[in-house]
C-alpha cells in the first residue's frame, strides 16, 4: 500500500535511506532531517506493515519540484514499487500545480522509462544545490540530472 509517511515511519525511512547512502547510491539523510521533511515522504507498506520503499517530493520553487530519496528494499525490487512511488510523486506534483519535476540520480534509465529526459545540471536553479553541501562527493557531483514536464 502506498501512503503518505507518518511519524511512526521516520525511523524505517532513515534505515532504508541510510542503507543505500552507505553504498553511495543516495544522499544521506539524518533522522532529524527526515522528521523535518516528513510531509514530503511517501512510503510503500508491505502486508506485514513494514516499510519496503520510500520517496520524497520536495518543492523547490513555484514551478519546480524534486523527486529524491527513492529507495526500495532489495528483496522488494523489480516489482514495480519504485515506479509506483515516483508516479505517486508526479500525481502529487500535478495536484499541487507543479508541472516540472527533476531528479538527480545514478539510475537514469529507470527515470527515462517514466518520461524524464536528461538535462544539464547547470539548467537547474542554484537553490537546489543546498543539499549537496552535505554530500561526500561535493563539489564533484557525478549524479545525472533528469527532468519531466507534466
C-alpha positions, 0 to 999 in steps of 0.5 A: 500500500502506498501512503503518505509517511507518518511519524511512526515511519521516520525511523524505517525511512532513515534505515532504508535511506541510510542503507543505500547512502552507505553504498553511495547510491543516495544522499544521506539523510539524518533522522532529524532531517527526515522528521523535518521533511516528513510531509514530503515522504511517501512510503510503500507498506508491505502486508506485514506493515513494514516499510519496503520503499520510500520517496520524497517530493520536495518543492523547490520553487513555484514551478519546480519540484524534486523527486529524491530519496527513492529507495526500495528494499532489495528483496522488494525490487523489480516489482514495480514499487519504485515506479509506483512511488515516483508516479505517486510523486508526479500525481502529487506534483500535478495536484499541487500545480507543479508541472516540472519535476527533476531528479538527480540520480545514478539510475537514469534509465529507470527515470527515462522509462517514466518520461524524464529526459536528461538535462544539464545540471547547470539548467537547474536553479542554484537553490537546489544545490543546498543539499549537496553541501552535505554530500561526500562527493561535493563539489564533484557531483557525478549524479545525472540530472533528469527532468519531466514536464507534466 
